[in-house]
Amino acid sequence: MGVNAFTLDVILQITKILPDRPVKMLVLGYPDIVLSEDRMESLFGKETANDLLIRHDSDRIIAWHSMTRFIDKIPDAYDFF
């Protein structure tokens, strides 16, 4: 399973309470961030959402997750985290 809005929301909440930076975490699943641009903006702000690198193979990943009706690009998770 890719990283969805629920998972990113949990990660955001955890990072707010952990004092040390950088935060080291383990997320089990595919490293694909599978959510709409609007949801990404609502979780992390417009600036963060706009600054994300987009994967060159987004179309293939979106099709693999059967999300072609819902999203049109996949942010690079390694850049994001």
Secondary structure, DSSP 8 states (H G I E B T S, - for coil): --B-HHHHHHHHHHHHH--SSS------S---B-S-HHHHHHHH-HHHHHH--B-TTHHHHHHHTT-TTT-S--B-HHHH-
